[in-house]
Amino acid sequence: MFLRFTVLLAIALCFAGCEQVVNRGPVAGATIEATSLRGGALLYAGVNSTVASVIEAEGEASWAEDSNAVRLQKLGRHVLPATLPVDAGGWYLVTARGGSDYDTDRDGVLDSDAGTPVQGSLHVLLRGGQLGTTAVAISPLSEVAYQFVADYVTELSDDELALTLDELAADLVFDANNSGAVDYADLLYANRLFFTDQTLPFQRDGLAALAFAVQVGTPEESLKVLARGLSSRNAPRLVAEAAYAAEIHQPVVVGKQCESCHLEGGLGARASNNVVVRDSDPDFARKNTENFRLLVRQFGVEGVLARARGVGHGGGGLIFPSDPEYDDFEAWLNLL
């Protein structure tokens, strides 16, 4: 009943078009910037709600009467103008910089009038049609999504980016909006003020570590490592598959004779259940990438490389550090 009440409260207070910044608790006084994702052009800059701005807008008496739950929902909110010059189907980046966190211990009680300064930034990726029209949480969850795709936005089309974010959401969240399916909309909906750590038990420690890292201003590269560690993949599936087709299949799998044993029915395929699919199959890149991903999950990158070098491999050594393809193969395995 409490969860249902607080979710309804969130919807009522963070209305359509409202973005609320939530790290551990609501982050008030953050600078909000909206930019195009690929070009970086600044579309909007402003500051989200603070204790002072809420009191100025609603009055001291109203603030005094508000419960802690209501106060926490009123802080850290912002509404982007619905009239921004955007492409409804394009992707945009909203960044929340600085501000103060008003519930760092996540006990549902306003910490103090000053809050705790946030040294880092949080990000959320939104379609143009969502800017100024959709209630979202800019949070550690949205930061995970941003960090997961940030290095690959030039390699993914708008639709591929949407598919990648939907797949990532399935690793991170439940069906938060009760739509019957888990997708990126659930990740945007899952405001951590209302969905407890017990609701996402498999991610609670990682999200807490990421929130602390943002609080203290941890460098971007370290944030990326923390964020990507919450997913079952190290890079978007579509990126890994494209790299396999372009850089791995012919030079390594075919050129280094992996196919000779690992085609379906071959000795290596029967012995290890690791089957290589020929490139005559239109789905070969997806199937082979997934087979290698399972190997990496079982043996680790170094374990797969060791077998390719002949360690514990019935087919002997096929590729070695002195080979020009070796570094590309290692780098690709690290995407998985």
Buried (B, 14 or more C-beta within 10 A) or exposed (E): EEEEEBBEBBBEBBEEBBBBBBBBBBBBBBBBBBBBBEEEEEBBEEBBBBBEBBBEEEEEEEBEEBEEBBBBBBBBBBBBEEEEEBEEEBBBBBBBBBBBBBBBEBEEEBBEEEBBBBEBBBBBBBBBBBBBBBBBBBBBBBBBBBBBBBEBBEBBEBEBBBBBBBBBBBBBBBBBBEEEEBBBBBBBBBBBBBBBEEBBEEBEEBBBBBBBBBBEEBEEEEBBEBBBEBBEBBBBBBBBBBBBBEBBBEBBBBBBBBBBBBBEEBEBBEEBEBBBBEBEEEEBBBBBBBBBBEBBEEBEBEBBBBBBBBEEBEBEEBBEEEBEBBEBBBEBBEBB
